[in-house]
């Protein structure tokens, strides 16, 4: 299946299960949160199977903790592999971060120090996860609010080199680039231009909360104009990459997300037309 056939997707949320099954509207694919479906049986898995019959599906996790110094959680990986074997997703993604320490899950996506030591460590873990799953992993850049004095590389240098060393792909979250660029005062377009074109597998778009001095990645608002503008630059650099809109809180009516997805579709088409002229 080509990228063009899976151009524009939405996150699969319980609030919209019935509407998606009955009247999905103009959407090409869905992204399911892996952890919501890793328990055998139950209503969520029923809906996942039903919607998967008709639409391509990607799996997106929040608990892999690929950057942790704790051992990889083999029970988690076994459950993820079983789910992937069941769903046969377009790809399996998670976040370039750690979520806890010494067995404690902090339920947050915590940034890494961008050092050579961390790069070697994470690359080894990515390769191990890919071997376990039997498929390439797609890793997302996270929004961040702190940096490390020990960092030797920029975030974009770290991600690009990780993709090369570990032979993994990149989920380029355009909103997260915007949020982190504002919080840490760097040029968001520098980040985009540093991404290896052949590694960018998917875009995320989302809303955030602007606090004046900083931005929090809340996923509970519509996408703002500046993020749409950055998305146009991303499409210009990485044409044909599938786009998906995330909404995780204050879930609006399904029709509103479809309308927002139409904005992405329209902006992407306009950008690609302009590039072809």
C-alpha positions as CSV (number, residue, x, y, z in Angstrom):
1,X,0.0,0.0,0.0
2,X,1.5,3.3,-1.0
3,X,1.7,6.4,1.2
4,X,-0.8,8.2,-1.1
5,X,-3.5,5.6,-0.3
6,X,-3.1,6.2,3.5
7,X,-2.6,9.9,3.4
8,X,-4.7,11.3,6.2
9,X,-5.7,9.5,9.4
10,X,-7.2,10.1,12.9
11,X,-6.6,8.7,16.3
12,X,-9.0,5.9,17.2
13,X,-10.8,7.1,20.4
14,X,-13.6,5.3,22.3
15,X,-15.8,8.3,22.1
16,X,-16.0,7.8,18.3
17,X,-16.1,4.0,18.0
18,X,-19.8,3.7,16.9
19,X,-19.7,6.7,14.6
20,X,-16.6,5.4,12.9
21,X,-18.1,2.0,12.4
22,X,-21.4,3.5,11.0
23,X,-20.3,6.6,9.2
24,X,-16.5,7.1,9.1
25,X,-16.4,10.0,6.7
26,X,-13.4,11.0,4.7
27,X,-10.5,9.3,6.5
28,X,-7.9,6.9,5.1
29,X,-6.6,5.1,8.3
30,X,-6.6,5.1,12.0
31,X,-4.0,5.1,14.8
32,X,-4.7,3.0,17.8
33,X,-3.0,3.5,21.2
34,X,-1.3,0.2,21.7
35,X,-1.8,-0.1,25.5
36,X,-5.6,0.2,25.2
37,X,-5.8,-3.0,23.3
38,X,-3.1,-5.2,24.9
39,X,-5.5,-7.0,27.3
40,X,-7.2,-10.0,25.7
41,X,-10.9,-9.6,25.1
42,X,-13.2,-6.8,26.1
43,X,-15.0,-4.0,24.3
44,X,-11.9,-2.1,23.1
45,X,-10.5,-5.1,21.3
46,X,-13.9,-5.8,19.8
47,X,-14.1,-2.3,18.3
48,X,-10.5,-2.5,17.1
49,X,-11.1,-5.7,15.2
50,X,-14.3,-4.3,13.7
51,X,-12.8,-1.1,12.5
52,X,-9.6,-2.8,11.3
53,X,-11.7,-5.0,9.0
54,X,-12.4,-1.9,6.9
55,X,-9.4,0.4,7.5
56,X,-5.6,0.3,7.7
57,X,-4.4,0.7,11.3
58,X,-1.2,1.9,12.9
59,X,-0.2,1.1,16.5
60,X,1.2,3.9,18.7
61,X,2.5,3.3,22.2
62,X,3.4,5.4,25.2
63,X,5.0,2.8,27.5
64,X,8.0,1.3,25.6
65,X,10.4,3.6,27.5
66,X,13.1,3.0,24.9
67,X,15.5,5.4,26.6
68,X,15.3,4.0,30.0
69,X,18.3,2.3,31.8
70,X,15.9,-0.3,33.1
71,X,15.9,-3.7,31.2
72,X,13.4,-3.9,28.4
73,X,10.1,-5.2,29.6
74,X,9.8,-8.5,27.9
75,X,6.2,-9.1,29.0
76,X,5.2,-5.7,27.5
77,X,7.1,-6.6,24.2
78,X,5.4,-10.0,24.1
79,X,2.0,-8.3,24.4
80,X,2.8,-5.7,21.8
81,X,4.0,-8.4,19.4
82,X,0.8,-10.3,19.9
83,X,-1.2,-7.2,19.2
84,X,0.8,-6.4,16.1
85,X,0.4,-9.9,14.8
86,X,-3.3,-9.6,15.3
87,X,-3.7,-6.2,13.7
88,X,-1.0,-6.3,11.1
89,X,-0.5,-2.6,11.4
90,X,1.0,-0.2,8.9
91,X,3.8,0.4,11.4
92,X,4.4,0.3,15.2
93,X,5.5,3.5,16.9
94,X,6.4,4.9,20.3
95,X,8.2,7.9,21.7
96,X,11.9,8.7,21.9
97,X,12.0,9.1,25.7
98,X,11.9,7.3,29.0
99,X,8.8,6.9,31.1
100,X,10.3,5.9,34.5
101,X,13.1,4.5,36.5
102,X,13.8,1.4,38.6
103,X,10.4,-0.1,37.6
104,X,8.3,3.0,38.4
105,X,6.3,4.3,35.5
106,X,5.9,8.1,35.9
107,X,3.3,8.2,33.1
108,X,5.1,11.0,31.4
109,X,7.3,11.2,28.3
110,X,10.6,12.3,29.7
111,X,13.4,13.6,27.4
112,X,16.8,12.1,27.1
113,X,20.2,13.7,27.4
114,X,21.6,13.9,23.9
115,X,25.0,12.3,24.4
116,X,27.0,9.8,22.5
117,X,26.6,7.4,25.4
118,X,22.8,7.7,25.3
119,X,22.9,7.3,21.6
120,X,24.7,4.0,21.8
121,X,22.4,2.8,24.6
122,X,19.2,3.7,22.8
123,X,20.3,2.3,19.4
124,X,21.1,-1.0,21.0
125,X,17.7,-1.1,22.6
126,X,15.9,-0.2,19.4
127,X,17.6,-3.0,17.6
128,X,16.6,-5.4,20.3
129,X,13.0,-4.3,20.1
130,X,12.9,-4.5,16.3
131,X,14.3,-8.0,16.5
132,X,11.7,-9.0,19.0
133,X,8.8,-7.5,17.0
134,X,10.1,-8.7,13.7
135,X,9.4,-5.2,12.2
136,X,11.0,-1.7,12.1
137,X,10.1,0.6,14.9
138,X,9.0,4.2,14.3
139,X,10.0,6.7,17.0
140,X,8.4,10.1,17.8
141,X,10.2,13.3,18.9
142,X,8.6,14.4,22.2
143,X,7.7,17.8,23.5
144,X,10.1,18.9,26.2
145,X,10.3,21.5,29.0
146,X,13.9,20.9,30.3
147,X,17.3,20.2,28.7
148,X,20.4,18.6,30.1
149,X,23.7,20.3,30.7
150,X,25.4,17.1,29.6
151,X,23.9,17.1,26.1
152,X,26.5,17.0,23.4
153,X,24.2,16.9,20.4
154,X,21.1,18.8,19.4
155,X,17.8,16.9,19.5
156,X,17.6,16.8,15.7
157,X,21.2,15.5,15.4
158,X,20.5,12.8,17.9
159,X,17.3,11.6,16.2
160,X,18.9,11.6,12.7
161,X,21.9,9.6,13.9
162,X,19.7,7.2,15.9
163,X,17.6,6.4,12.8
164,X,20.9,5.6,10.9
165,X,22.5,3.5,13.6
166,X,19.4,1.5,14.7
167,X,17.8,1.4,11.2
168,X,14.5,2.7,12.6
169,X,12.1,5.3,11.2
170,X,10.9,8.6,12.5
171,X,7.4,9.8,13.5
172,X,7.8,13.5,13.0
173,X,5.4,15.3,15.4
174,X,5.1,18.8,13.9
175,X,3.4,20.1,17.0
176,X,6.1,18.7,19.3
177,X,8.8,20.4,17.2
178,X,6.9,23.7,17.5
179,X,6.4,23.3,21.3
180,X,10.1,22.4,22.0
181,X,11.4,25.1,19.7
182,X,9.4,27.7,21.6
183,X,10.4,26.3,25.0
184,X,14.1,26.0,24.2
185,X,14.4,28.9,21.7
186,X,15.6,27.1,18.6
187,X,14.5,27.3,15.0
188,X,11.8,24.7,14.3
189,X,12.7,24.7,10.6
190,X,16.3,23.7,11.5
191,X,14.8,20.7,13.2
192,X,12.7,19.7,10.1
193,X,15.6,20.2,7.6
194,X,17.8,17.9,9.7
195,X,15.5,14.9,9.4
196,X,16.7,12.3,6.9
197,X,14.1,12.2,4.2
198,X,14.1,8.5,3.8
199,X,13.4,7.9,7.5
200,X,10.3,10.1,8.0
201,X,7.4,7.6,8.1
202,X,4.5,9.6,9.6
203,X,3.5,13.1,10.7
204,X,1.5,13.9,13.9
205,X,-0.5,17.1,14.3
206,X,-2.1,18.3,17.5
207,X,-3.1,21.3,19.6
208,X,-1.3,22.6,22.7
209,X,-1.8,25.1,25.6
210,X,0.2,28.3,25.4
211,X,1.2,29.7,28.9
212,X,3.0,32.8,27.6
213,X,6.5,31.9,28.9
214,X,6.2,28.2,27.8
215,X,3.9,25.8,25.8
216,X,2.5,22.6,27.2
217,X,1.7,19.8,24.8
218,X,-1.8,19.0,26.0
219,X,-3.5,17.6,22.8
220,X,-6.8,19.2,23.9
221,X,-7.1,22.1,21.5
222,X,-7.4,22.6,17.7
223,X,-4.2,23.0,15.8
224,X,-2.9,26.6,15.7
225,X,-1.9,28.6,12.7
226,X,1.8,28.5,13.4
227,X,1.8,24.7,13.6
228,X,-0.2,24.5,10.3
229,X,2.5,26.7,8.7
230,X,5.2,24.4,10.0
231,X,3.3,21.5,8.7
232,X,3.4,23.0,5.2
233,X,7.1,23.2,5.4
234,X,7.2,19.5,6.6
235,X,5.1,18.5,3.6
236,X,7.4,20.4,1.2
237,X,10.4,18.6,2.7
238,X,8.8,15.2,3.0
239,X,6.1,14.9,0.3
240,X,3.6,12.0,0.5
241,X,4.2,11.2,4.2
242,X,1.0,10.1,5.9
243,X,-0.5,12.7,8.3
244,X,-2.5,11.9,11.5
245,X,-4.3,14.3,14.0
246,X,-4.1,13.5,17.7
247,X,-6.7,14.6,20.2
248,X,-6.4,13.1,23.7
249,X,-8.5,15.4,26.0
250,X,-11.6,17.5,25.6
251,X,-12.5,15.2,22.7
252,X,-14.6,17.1,20.2
253,X,-17.4,15.7,18.0
254,X,-16.0,13.4,15.3
255,X,-17.2,15.8,12.6
256,X,-14.9,18.5,14.0
257,X,-11.8,16.2,13.7
258,X,-12.8,15.3,10.1
259,X,-13.0,19.1,9.3
260,X,-9.5,19.6,10.8
261,X,-8.3,16.7,8.8
262,X,-9.6,18.4,5.7
263,X,-7.5,21.4,6.5
264,X,-4.4,19.1,6.6
265,X,-5.5,17.6,3.3
266,X,-6.0,21.0,1.7
267,X,-2.7,22.4,2.9
268,X,-0.7,19.4,1.8
269,X,-2.3,19.4,-1.7
270,X,-1.6,23.1,-2.0
271,X,2.0,22.8,-0.9
272,X,2.6,19.9,-3.3
273,X,1.1,21.8,-6.2
274,X,3.3,24.8,-5.5
275,X,6.4,22.6,-5.4
276,X,5.5,21.0,-8.7
277,X,5.1,24.4,-10.5
